[in-house]
């Protein structure tokens, strides 16, 4: 037997408890070792395929979760907006009462009315008081109609001549149409 090479010495040094490993030349023609190597490669390929499947599953679940979070966020925003719209709608009689008091000369109500309107307008409330504007059935409720004046009468473009009750929109949605008298 030849003298041990440096590689053999490293293998012996790495063996636990001073166990002696055969030299690397002894493994070259071992059929059992080749079968074990092929089995190991097959196991590695199977493990790599499982890893890829789990990675794809994790990525798919992460994308589904992100979509779910976005959907929940949208629903929460919609529900919040609807709830605030209902709250504002419940305050409309208060605004009507203030408006009526102002119409009858009770100026002491004006600061309260303005404070409420300022706060609600900052959040998205828009007052519809369409006197002199073209009639829009999406924003106005015609409760009375009067014919136009001679040559100015244009039936295709009626105009709001009087406002009986203000209307309101909340973030672009009509809460209550303005109750109006239409001319033309």
C-alpha positions as a printed Julia matrix, in Angstrom:
184×3 Matrix{Float64}:
   0.0    0.0     0.0
   1.26   3.44   -0.85
   1.77   6.2     1.59
  -1.36   8.07    2.58
  -1.98  11.23    0.6
  -2.9   14.57    2.11
  -6.53  14.0     1.1
  -6.64  10.69    2.96
  -5.18  12.36    6.01
  -7.9   15.02    5.91
 -10.61  12.38    5.66
  -9.12  10.47    8.6
  -8.87  13.65   10.6
 -12.54  14.41    9.92
 -13.73  10.97   10.98
 -15.42  10.93   14.4
 -13.92   9.14   17.35
 -10.76   8.25   15.45
 -12.65   5.91   13.12
 -10.74   5.03   10.03
 -12.35   5.72    6.63
 -11.18   3.81    3.6
  -9.23   5.74    0.98
 -11.24   7.56   -1.71
  -9.95   5.17   -4.42
 -11.98   2.34   -2.87
 -15.32   4.06   -3.73
 -14.83   4.38   -7.51
 -16.21   1.01   -8.63
 -18.74   0.23   -5.87
 -22.19  -0.5    -7.51
 -24.01  -0.1    -4.2
 -22.51   3.33   -3.85
 -23.62   4.29   -7.36
 -27.18   3.17   -6.56
 -27.09   5.14   -3.32
 -25.85   8.2    -5.24
 -28.63   7.87   -7.82
 -31.2    7.43   -5.07
 -29.8   10.48   -3.33
 -30.03  12.5    -6.55
 -33.63  11.34   -7.06
 -34.45  12.33   -3.46
 -32.84  15.73   -4.0
 -34.86  16.25   -7.19
 -38.05  15.27   -5.36
 -37.22  17.62   -2.47
 -36.46  20.45   -4.91
 -39.81  19.86   -6.65
 -41.6   19.93   -3.28
 -39.74  23.09   -2.36
 -40.84  24.72   -5.62
 -44.45  23.6    -5.01
 -44.41  25.03   -1.48
 -42.86  28.27   -2.72
 -45.54  28.62   -5.4
 -48.23  27.88   -2.81
 -46.79  30.45   -0.4
 -46.65  33.08   -3.15
 -50.23  32.32   -4.21
 -51.47  32.54   -0.61
 -49.61  35.8    -0.1
 -51.22  37.28   -3.24
 -54.68  36.07   -2.12
 -54.13  37.6     1.31
 -53.07  40.94   -0.2
 -56.22  40.91   -2.38
 -58.31  40.06    0.67
 -56.79  42.96    2.65
 -57.51  45.36   -0.22
 -61.1   44.11   -0.47
 -61.66  44.44    3.27
 -60.16  47.92    3.2
 -62.53  48.96    0.41
 -65.53  47.49    2.23
 -64.59  49.27    5.45
 -64.22  52.57    3.57
 -67.58  52.07    1.84
 -69.31  51.13    5.09
 -67.78  54.12    6.87
 -68.85  56.47    4.1
 -72.38  55.03    4.1
 -72.61  55.37    7.9
 -71.43  58.97    7.84
 -73.89  59.66    5.02
 -76.71  58.29    7.19
 -75.55  60.46   10.09
 -75.49  63.56    7.91
 -78.9   62.62    6.51
 -80.26  62.44   10.07
 -78.96  66.0    10.63
 -80.86  67.43    7.65
 -83.99  68.26    9.73
 -81.76  70.29   12.07
 -80.36  72.2     9.09
 -83.91  72.7     7.77
 -85.02  74.07   11.14
 -82.09  76.49   11.22
 -82.79  77.52    7.64
 -86.46  78.08    8.46
 -85.57  80.14   11.53
 -83.23  82.3     9.45
 -85.93  82.76    6.82
 -88.3   84.05    9.52
 -85.74  86.57   10.8
 -84.24  84.73   13.79
 -80.62  85.76   13.25
 -79.49  84.27   16.59
 -79.55  80.82   14.92
 -77.09  81.89   12.21
 -73.83  81.09   14.09
 -75.03  77.56   14.91
 -76.21  76.97   11.34
 -72.92  78.23    9.91
 -70.85  76.14   12.33
 -72.73  72.95   11.44
 -72.57  73.7     7.71
 -68.85  74.54    7.82
 -68.04  71.3     9.65
 -70.15  69.17    7.29
 -68.96  70.94    4.13
 -65.35  70.18    5.09
 -66.28  66.5     5.16
 -68.14  66.48    1.83
 -71.63  67.97    2.22
 -72.76  70.25   -0.61
 -75.82  72.49   -0.34
 -78.13  72.46   -3.37
 -79.94  75.77   -3.67
 -80.53  75.93   -7.42
 -82.54  79.18   -7.84
 -82.07  80.39  -11.42
 -80.19  77.25  -12.51
 -81.35  74.81  -15.19
 -83.63  72.09  -13.82
 -81.8   68.79  -13.25
 -84.08  65.86  -12.29
 -81.08  64.1   -10.72
 -80.65  66.88   -8.15
 -84.01  68.63   -8.07
 -87.56  67.52   -7.27
 -90.11  69.59   -9.17
 -93.25  70.01   -7.06
 -94.74  72.87   -9.04
 -94.53  73.99  -12.66
 -95.31  77.33  -14.24
 -95.29  78.21  -17.93
 -92.49  80.34  -19.33
 -92.82  84.02  -20.27
 -93.76  84.42  -23.96
 -90.65  84.19  -26.16
 -88.37  83.14  -23.27
 -90.36  79.93  -22.8
 -88.09  77.03  -23.71
 -89.74  73.78  -22.66
 -86.62  71.78  -23.44
 -84.58  73.76  -20.86
 -86.76  74.55  -17.84
 -85.24  76.69  -15.1
 -85.69  76.55  -11.33
 -87.68  79.65  -10.44
 -88.1   79.07   -6.71
 -86.59  76.77   -4.06
 -88.98  75.46   -1.42
 -86.47  73.26    0.38
 -82.7   73.02   -0.04
 -81.18  69.81   -1.25
 -77.89  68.2    -0.25
 -75.25  65.91   -1.71
 -72.76  63.94    0.32
 -69.48  63.13   -1.45
 -71.17  63.23   -4.84
 -74.26  61.22   -3.82
 -77.61  63.0    -3.56
 -78.86  62.76    0.02
 -81.97  64.76   -0.69
 -82.95  66.55   -3.89
 -83.9   70.21   -3.68
 -87.68  70.76   -3.73
 -88.29  73.37   -6.43
 -90.73  75.23   -8.61
 -89.86  74.99  -12.3
 -90.48  77.59  -14.96
 -90.58  76.82  -18.67
